[in-house]
C-alpha cells in the first residue's frame, strides 16, 4: 500500500493528500465504532437499563483529536452530575404539578443553553449536558415519581460509562495529539514576533502593516489560549506548563501593545517633521535590533536571545542620557522621553517574554510563576437571546404536550433539549439545523431498517455488530468530513436512539414509529425556533455593540481597580476584537474601521493604565493628582461616546495635566503619549480633530 | 473497610471512594511526571497512564477491601 500510494503520489500529487485524509477519517470511524460497541457491550454486561444512553454519549463525545475528547469528557462529566442533581431536585419539589415542573425544567434548559453560548470552548459542552441530563433523568420518570432516584442513578452510570470508554479508546489507540500542533504554533508565533521586531528597528512601520501585524498577533494569542485549554487534558507535561504558558501569552500581548505604541509615537513625530527627535529615538532603538540579530541558526533561540536582551536593557539608561543631552530642552526632550519610556517598557516586557519561553522549553519546570488568566469578553446579551429562544421552544412543547395528552411528548421534549443546546453553540444555526434534521431523519430510517429488517433473524452480540456496523459507521464518517457539518451528529443520535439496543431486545414497531415522529418534531421545533428568535452572533447589531464594548475597555482602563488590570485589559480587548473580526470580510471597510479602533483602544487604554500606576506610586501634590484624574476621566468619556466636543475636552484636560505636572518627570511622558494618541491623524479619532491648531505645544 | 457504605442513607459500593481516591492520587502522580518530564522515557504515555491507574486502583482495592 505505501509503495502504491507513493507511486500514485508521484503521478497525481493531489491523490496522496486525499488518501492521507481518508486514512485519518477511517481511523476515526474505526475508533468510534469500537468505542460504541464496547460501551454497548459493557452496559449490557453490567445490566444497565438503556445501553443506548451510553452509546449516544460516545457518539456525542468522540472527536478526532484525543485532547478534545478528554476536554469534552471532563466538562461533560461535570455537566452530567449537575444536571442529574437538578433533575432529582425538580422531581422532589414538584412530583404532582406538571405545569410547574415543566416550567422549571424549561427555565433550567434555557439557562444551560445560554451558558453554552457564553463560552466558546468545551465548557459550553458542559452546559449543554447539564440541561440534557436534567431532562433525561426527570422526563422518563414523570409518570413514576417514586422511581426517579433509580432512573437518575442508571442514567448517570450510563453516561459515565460512555465517557470512560470514549476517553480510553481515543487516548490509548492510535491517539492523534494536539500537543505537536500547540508546540508548532507556539514556536511559529514566537519566531514571527521576534522577526517582526527585528525587521522594524530601522524606524517607522506604515499603519496598514501594523494593522495586519496586530490582526495576526491577536489571532495567534486567542488560538494559543484555546489550544492550551484543550491540550492540558491530554498531556501532563502541558498541564505542568499551563500557568507558564498563560504568563507567556500575557507577556507577549503586553509587549505587542508597547511595541505598537512606540511605533505610533515615532510615526507621529516623523509625520510632524521632527527629525531630530526621530533620529535620537531610532538611535536609541538600534541596539535592540543588534541584540536580536544573532547567528542565523540562533535567530529564534531564547537561550541565546535572553542574555543579549538583558545586556541591552542594562545599557539603555546610559545611552538614553547621552542622546537626551544632544536635544534641545523643552518639547524635544519631552517627546524623546515619551519614546524612551515606551522603549524601556517594551524591552522589559520582551525580556520577560523571552525568558518565560526559555523556561518553557526546559525539560523540568522549576518554581512557581505568577498566576494570570486570559479573560474573555463574553457577551451577556447574546446569551440572553439564547435563553429566551430555548425557553420559548420548551414552553411551547410543554404546553402542547399538556394540552394534547401526547403519550410521546417526553421524547419530543428530550430531543428538543439536546438540539437547542447543541445548535445554540453552532456557528450558523439555521443551516446546521436543517442539515442536522436531514441527518436525523436518515438515522431514523437506517435504524428502522436495521431493527426490523436485519436484527430479527440474528442472535448474539457478534450478529448484532455484523448487522448494524455498516449503518453505524455512516455517522462518524460524516463527522470526520467537515463539509457535512452537523449531519453526522444528527445521524448518530437518530440511529442510536431508534435502534435502542437492549438485552433482551424489545421489538415494537408502533412504539418505534411514534417515538421517531415525536423526536423529529422535537428536533424540527428546536430548529424552527431560530427563525423566530434569530441568533445575534455575527449580526450588524451585535457588531456595533461589540465595537462599543471594545471602546468601553478604555473606560475600564480608566476606572477599574488597578489590581491585575493590565492583564485583564490586554486579554479582554483582544478577545472582543477577535470575536468581531471573524465576522467581517478581510479588507472591507468595516474590517479596516474595526482594526483602526482596536489599535487606538490598545494604545490609549494601556497608556491610561500606566499613567494611573505611576500616579499611585508617585508623591505628587493633590493639585497634580486632580489634574491627572481629570485628564484620565476626560479620555474615558471620549472613548465612551466619541464626538468632536469630547475630543477637544479630552485634549484640553491632557494639556492642562501636562502643564500641572511640570515638576514630576515620571508622569509627563505618559501624558504626552496620551496627547499624541488623541491627536494622531491616522487614528479613527482624527475624524473629530479640529484642524489648524498647534499640533504639539505642550 | 466495609463493602458498602451509607452516604446520607444511600448505599454505595466501597469501591467508589477507593476509585475516587486513586483518581486523586493519579492527579498528583501526573503533576510530578509533568513537572519533571518523565514521559520521555515511556513508549506510549497514555497507555502507561492507564496501566498505572489500573495498578494504583487494583492495589488500593485489594489492600483495603480484600
Interface residues (C-beta under 8 A of the other chain):
Chain A: X66 X168 X171 X172 X175 X235 X236 X237 X238 X239 X240 X241 X363 X364 X365
Chain B: X30 X31 X33 X34 X35 X36 X37 X39 X40 X44 X45 X46 X47 X49 X50
